[in-house]
Amino acid sequence: MSFDPESLTYDANGLLPAIAQDADSGAVLMLAWMNADAVARTLDTGRVTYWSRSRKSFWIKGESSGHVQELVEMRVDCDRDCLLVLVKQTGPACHTNRRSCFYTALRNGEEVEIMSPID
């Protein structure tokens, strides 16, 4: 069965969330947004491409930082309104230079930093 990015369910802005997960470790790395063109570009090139809501432009992960996300597999959730993007991550995924954007845990009512920046 051929896949059409237009078959996904996008929000009013034409976007859907894409969760990036390390294909080897299973670690959740980040969440970003994709439109139909970003989905198509990712599938065509194997380089994960997001839509930047602030810049209103495409954003190829690692294009400027070198912290590339190579697509291993893309998965569609049951409602077709969210993607899981399994990736091979080069370097940190977070702009704070951490492996994951999810480096703060809520424990006993407190925020605890659980991951330091990569040197």
C-alpha positions as CSV (number, residue, x, y, z in Angstrom):
1,M,0.0,0.0,0.0
2,S,1.4,3.4,-1.1
3,F,1.6,6.1,1.6
4,D,0.3,9.6,1.0
5,P,1.4,12.3,3.6
6,E,-1.9,14.0,2.8
7,S,-3.7,11.0,4.4
8,L,-2.6,12.1,7.9
9,T,-4.7,14.3,10.2
10,Y,-3.1,17.7,10.6
11,D,-4.2,20.5,13.0
12,A,-5.7,23.8,11.8
13,N,-2.2,25.1,11.0
14,G,-1.5,22.0,8.8
15,L,0.9,20.5,11.4
16,L,1.2,17.3,13.4
17,P,3.5,16.4,16.3
18,A,6.5,14.2,15.5
19,I,8.2,12.4,18.4
20,A,11.9,11.6,17.7
21,Q,13.1,8.4,19.3
22,D,16.5,6.8,19.2
23,A,16.1,3.6,17.2
24,D,18.8,1.8,19.1
25,S,18.3,2.8,22.7
26,G,14.6,3.7,22.6
27,A,15.2,7.0,24.3
28,V,12.8,9.8,23.5
29,L,14.9,12.6,22.1
30,M,12.5,15.4,21.2
31,L,9.2,16.6,19.8
32,A,8.8,18.8,16.9
33,W,6.2,19.6,14.2
34,M,5.8,18.4,10.6
35,N,3.5,19.4,7.8
36,A,2.8,17.2,4.8
37,D,5.8,18.5,2.8
38,A,8.1,17.9,5.8
39,V,6.8,14.3,6.0
40,A,7.4,13.8,2.3
41,R,10.9,15.3,2.4
42,T,11.9,13.2,5.3
43,L,10.7,10.0,3.5
44,D,12.4,11.1,0.3
45,T,15.8,12.1,1.7
46,G,16.1,10.0,4.9
47,R,17.1,13.2,6.7
48,V,14.5,14.2,9.3
49,T,12.9,17.5,8.3
50,Y,10.6,19.5,10.5
51,W,8.5,22.6,10.1
52,S,9.7,25.5,12.3
53,R,6.6,27.3,13.7
54,S,8.7,30.3,14.7
55,R,10.6,30.7,11.5
56,K,7.8,29.4,9.3
57,S,10.3,27.3,7.3
58,F,11.6,23.8,6.9
59,W,14.3,22.7,9.4
60,I,16.5,19.8,8.5
61,K,17.7,18.5,11.9
62,G,21.5,18.9,12.0
63,E,21.7,21.2,9.0
64,S,23.6,23.9,10.9
65,S,24.7,22.0,14.1
66,G,25.8,18.7,12.5
67,H,23.6,16.8,15.0
68,V,21.8,14.9,12.2
69,Q,18.8,12.7,12.6
70,E,18.9,9.9,10.0
71,L,15.5,8.3,9.5
72,V,15.3,4.6,10.4
73,E,11.5,4.2,10.3
74,M,8.5,6.5,10.5
75,R,5.4,5.2,12.4
76,V,1.8,6.6,12.3
77,D,-0.3,6.5,15.4
78,C,-3.8,5.0,15.5
79,D,-5.6,8.4,15.0
80,R,-3.2,9.4,12.2
81,D,-2.5,12.7,14.0
82,C,1.0,12.0,15.4
83,L,4.2,10.5,14.1
84,L,6.9,8.5,15.8
85,V,10.2,9.0,14.0
86,L,12.8,6.4,14.8
87,V,16.2,7.9,14.1
88,K,19.9,7.4,14.2
89,Q,21.0,10.5,16.2
90,T,24.4,12.0,15.7
91,G,25.4,14.1,18.7
92,P,22.8,15.7,21.0
93,A,19.2,16.1,19.9
94,C,18.5,19.2,22.1
95,H,19.6,22.7,21.3
96,T,20.9,22.8,24.9
97,N,23.5,20.3,23.9
98,R,21.8,17.4,25.7
99,R,21.1,14.0,24.3
100,S,17.4,14.6,24.8
101,C,15.1,17.6,25.2
102,F,13.5,15.7,28.1
103,Y,16.2,16.4,30.7
104,T,14.0,17.7,33.5
105,A,12.1,15.3,35.7
106,L,9.3,16.2,38.1
107,R,10.0,14.3,41.3
108,N,8.2,14.9,44.6
109,G,6.9,18.2,43.4
110,E,10.3,19.5,42.4
111,E,12.1,19.9,39.0
112,V,15.2,17.8,38.9
113,E,17.8,18.1,36.1
114,I,18.5,14.5,35.1
115,M,20.8,15.0,32.1
116,S,23.8,17.3,31.7
117,P,24.9,18.9,28.5
118,I,27.3,16.8,26.4
119,D,30.9,18.2,26.5
